[in-house]
Amino acid sequence: MNTDKIIADIKIFIEKNLLSSDIKIDESTDLKQAGIDSFSTVEIILFIERKFGVSIPDEKLLPENFKTISSLSKIVLEQLAQ
């Protein structure tokens, strides 16, 4: 699986399920500033784990890893490589 596909899948999930329809994001958008709160972050984690078949380890559950879609995709790629 490539980075572009991972980014696209996460972006679609967030836009369709967690943000109002008038908010658009890209891979470098600060998700907190876009309106993503801690409850939404849990939903993103669950989506990633189901969609990509990975488990995000506790040591990766840091704010900087959930800042952007790009940083989220890096976690997914790391977990897929293991």
C-alpha positions in Angstrom: 0.0 0.0 0.0 1.3 3.4 -0.9 1.3 6.7 1.0 -1.0 8.5 -1.4 -3.7 5.7 -1.0 -3.4 5.8 2.8 -3.7 9.6 2.8 -6.7 9.5 0.5 -8.5 6.9 2.6 -7.9 8.8 5.9 -8.9 12.1 4.3 -12.2 10.7 3.0 -13.0 9.2 6.4 -12.3 12.4 8.3 -14.2 14.6 5.9 -17.3 12.3 5.6 -17.5 11.4 9.3 -15.9 13.9 11.5 -16.0 17.4 9.9 -18.9 19.6 8.8 -19.4 19.5 5.0 -18.0 23.0 4.5 -14.5 22.1 6.0 -12.0 20.8 3.5 -8.6 19.4 4.5 -5.4 18.1 2.9 -2.5 16.0 4.1 -0.8 19.0 5.9 -3.9 20.5 7.5 -3.6 20.8 11.3 -6.4 18.5 12.3 -6.9 20.1 15.7 -7.5 23.5 14.1 -9.9 21.9 11.6 -12.0 20.7 14.6 -10.7 17.3 15.4 -11.0 16.7 19.2 -10.0 13.8 21.4 -13.2 11.8 20.7 -12.6 12.2 17.0 -9.0 11.1 17.4 -10.3 7.8 18.9 -12.6 7.3 15.9 -9.6 7.9 13.6 -7.5 5.3 15.5 -10.3 2.8 15.2 -10.8 3.5 11.5 -7.1 3.1 10.8 -6.9 -0.1 12.7 -9.9 -1.6 10.9 -9.1 -0.3 7.4 -5.4 -1.1 7.3 -5.3 -4.1 9.7 -2.7 -2.5 12.0 -2.6 -1.8 15.7 -1.2 1.5 16.8 1.1 0.9 19.7 0.8 3.0 22.9 4.1 4.7 22.3 2.8 6.1 19.0 -0.2 7.7 20.7 1.4 11.1 20.8 -0.1 14.4 19.8 2.5 15.0 17.1 1.6 11.8 15.4 -2.1 12.9 15.1 -1.4 16.5 13.9 -1.9 15.9 10.2 -3.1 13.2 7.8 0.5 13.0 6.6 1.8 12.2 10.1 -1.0 9.6 10.5 0.0 7.9 7.2 3.6 7.6 8.5 2.3 5.6 11.5 0.3 3.3 9.2 3.3 2.7 6.9 5.5 2.0 9.9 3.0 -0.6 11.3 2.5 -2.2 7.8 6.2 -2.6 7.5 6.4 -4.7 10.7 
